[in-house]
Amino acid sequence: MARDSTDTSSISFTALYTGQVWNQNGLSAPGFATPRGRFYYHAMTPFEYIGGKLVGGNIRTFLLQRHQVIDDRVADAIENRGVTQVLEIACGLSPRGARFAERYPGITYVEADLPDMAARKHALLQREGRLSDRHYVVDCNILARETPDSLEKVLSDFDLSQPVLVVTEGLVNYFNLETISGFWERLALALHAFPRGLYLADNYPLYDDMSFLRTLRALGKLLGSVSRSQVSFHFHSDDEARNTFMNLGFQHVTIHDPADFYERLSIPRSRGRSFVRVIEGETEQPADPS
Ligand SMILES: C[S@@+](CC[C@H](N)C(=O)[O-])C[C@H]1O[C@@H](n2cnc3c(N)ncnc32)[C@H](O)[C@@H]1O
């Protein structure tokens, strides 16, 4: 039977691997580990070792870089920019929601994913005693339109009088630029309903002078075929990423390089350029002319 074109659940198994990476690195409680995640983690270990030797940074390096840079930006949004509510789409088994809900009990933290993964996360948080009316899980499919799990519907349940932050981690490069731009444009539009809207996403650029372009392209193809998705590298420079976001409706855009956080955060360092960037987009409601 043909797959519904908005059904991208074949990507979901990757969350078991990343969930295990967070777990092995002390970022989540033991209850967040899964047997399959453990299996993938150990199966990848020899490749990680070779990647570290050859390319100067393995997959776990950039996963930990992106996760902790995003954490830093989420904390900044809450502490310095008035954010009281967070929507984390494609949450998978990420422990971020649990950590931030505990650290900032006054905020609302909504986690979201495709139905099967959302149900799994709900059960996990329930088992861990972490669900509350300020921290819960909903269904959301970034490709869905005019359905209860669409971005617009999920965001319409937030408090429109308060700033909001949306996070996607490990999601956008599973889609080609045209498809994901459609989501980014809808997101910018939906964020304009709030006094301030922030968006954080990791992204993998393909700089023309990168010494391992061929290896990266091959890795992308492999991941695309096992996850039956269109793994894509969207941008050739930070400027291109920034301009794309500005053209899609974000008013301020910052591209974060993990290297700028090496002194401040305890994150692994890449030998040479890091493979990952964290994009931070911001929307503001126009001032009331009256
Ligand atoms: C690589 S995992 C990342 C999980 C988590 N953010 C992390 O970093 O550990 C990708 C996630 O995207 C979710 N996903 C795939 N297609 C999606 C879609 N169309 N809308 C929302 N989430 C989706 C998957 O279910 C999975 O949880």
The ligand as an SDF file (V2000), in Angstrom:
LIG
                    3D

 27 29  0  0  0  0  0  0  0  0999 V2000
   16.6750   12.0910   14.7930 C   0  0  0  0  0  0  0  0  0  0  0  0
   15.1790   11.9820   15.6820 S   0  0  0  0  0  0  0  0  0  0  0  0
   15.4310   13.3550   16.7820 C   0  0  0  0  0  0  0  0  0  0  0  0
   14.7500   13.1780   18.1070 C   0  0  0  0  0  0  0  0  0  0  0  0
   15.1300   14.2090   19.1680 C   0  0  0  0  0  0  0  0  0  0  0  0
   14.8110   15.5400   18.7690 N   0  0  0  0  0  0  0  0  0  0  0  0
   16.5980   14.1020   19.4920 C   0  0  0  0  0  0  0  0  0  0  0  0
   17.3660   14.9840   19.0700 O   0  0  0  0  0  0  0  0  0  0  0  0
   16.9780   13.1390   20.1700 O   0  0  0  0  0  0  0  0  0  0  0  0
   13.9490   12.5900   14.5360 C   0  0  0  0  0  0  0  0  0  0  0  0
   12.5650   12.7450   15.1120 C   0  0  0  0  0  0  0  0  0  0  0  0
   11.7200   13.3750   14.1250 O   0  0  0  0  0  0  0  0  0  0  0  0
   10.4150   12.8490   14.2580 C   0  0  0  0  0  0  0  0  0  0  0  0
    9.6920   13.1260   12.9970 N   0  0  0  0  0  0  0  0  0  0  0  0
    9.8420   12.5230   11.7950 C   0  0  0  0  0  0  0  0  0  0  0  0
    8.9950   13.0610   10.8840 N   0  0  0  0  0  0  0  0  0  0  0  0
    8.3040   14.0430   11.5240 C   0  0  0  0  0  0  0  0  0  0  0  0
    7.2670   14.9450   11.1230 C   0  0  0  0  0  0  0  0  0  0  0  0
    6.7760   14.9280    9.8660 N   0  0  0  0  0  0  0  0  0  0  0  0
    6.7700   15.8160   12.0250 N   0  0  0  0  0  0  0  0  0  0  0  0
    7.2480   15.8160   13.3070 C   0  0  0  0  0  0  0  0  0  0  0  0
    8.2050   14.9880   13.7480 N   0  0  0  0  0  0  0  0  0  0  0  0
    8.7330   14.1020   12.8700 C   0  0  0  0  0  0  0  0  0  0  0  0
   10.6750   11.3760   14.5010 C   0  0  0  0  0  0  0  0  0  0  0  0
    9.5570   10.6860   15.0090 O   0  0  0  0  0  0  0  0  0  0  0  0
   11.8540   11.4380   15.4790 C   0  0  0  0  0  0  0  0  0  0  0  0
   11.4180   11.4960   16.8090 O   0  0  0  0  0  0  0  0  0  0  0  0
  1  2  1  0
  2  3  1  0
  2 10  1  0
  3  4  1  0
  4  5  1  0
  5  6  1  0
  5  7  1  0
  7  8  2  0
  7  9  1  0
 10 11  1  0
 11 12  1  0
 11 26  1  0
 12 13  1  0
 13 14  1  0
 13 24  1  0
 14 15  1  0
 14 23  1  0
 15 16  2  0
 16 17  1  0
 17 18  1  0
 17 23  2  0
 18 19  1  0
 18 20  2  0
 20 21  1  0
 21 22  2  0
 22 23  1  0
 24 25  1  0
 24 26  1  0
 26 27  1  0
M  CHG  2   2   1   9  -1
M  END
$$$$
